[in-house]
């Protein structure tokens, strides 16, 4: 900055002022390294803390995974204790235990089903093998060979019936829907079934009648098949010289469905034990412990009734008291749209 002294003859005097910024530069450099160190340390601290928190938060899931992995087929009845885990996991564990219970029931039913299938198929196959081996032991005439072939044909027919019924039940379990629907009179379908069993009714000394009627949108062929199975079952167990009634009316029993029609076969005869009633619609189940009548009946009739009811969106029911047995199924008055399923849902 130029400056002239008072009374001076010389030229302008220039004064320069300088300030050292070395310390400031060093300070800024130290601040930069400090900031970098703080960022790196903070990042590492946040990462380690987050990793620890995540590990701690996932510890219950890890324990649950270990508990689930420890479950074995030989210990199927040991559910996971939901109270031993966090409150957020308890609803999920409860649902998982319910799923395990359904899987266990399905596994037990599958084992029982396999044993029953082996039992049912073994008898006709043994009869076929025995009669054929006996026929081959020595030369036989045409009449004897025809008798053997007739016996074998009967056993083959029984095998075919078992396989056909099993195929139908398998399709129903996979979500098979009714093929054709039409609004029909249920009483007319019942009368057709009675006409078909007229010879059996006369041979057993029984009478059959239809009470009530309703027009419902159903698969008539399947309804007739269900009624035929129920009527055949009632004929076998009804008291001699009694009447069998096919009752058609609104569903009003225990567990009744709204807007549904019940079709029930009512007959007089030996009562069915209460503990047996829930199992009547199981495959290959027979209330008689000796499996009587197994030569003609293989225990799938009522299971097919249950499948037909389910295909229509209905249910099955059974009761027996004071010598009167009532077994039947329901069909909704409005068609039920069922979605096809790739797996069995029962």
SULHU-V78146 format. One record per helix or strand. SS is the DSSP state (alpha for helix, beta for strand). FROM is the first residue (numbers start at 1). LEN is the number of residues. Records with the same first field share a line. If there is no record, write none. Layout:
SS: FROM-LEN, FROM-LEN
//
This chain:
beta: 2-2, 13-2, 182-4, 207-5, 215-4, 238-1, 243-8, 260-10, 316-6, 324-9
alpha: 22-48, 73-3, 82-3, 87-49, 142-32, 186-11, 198-7, 220-18, 274-4, 301-11
//
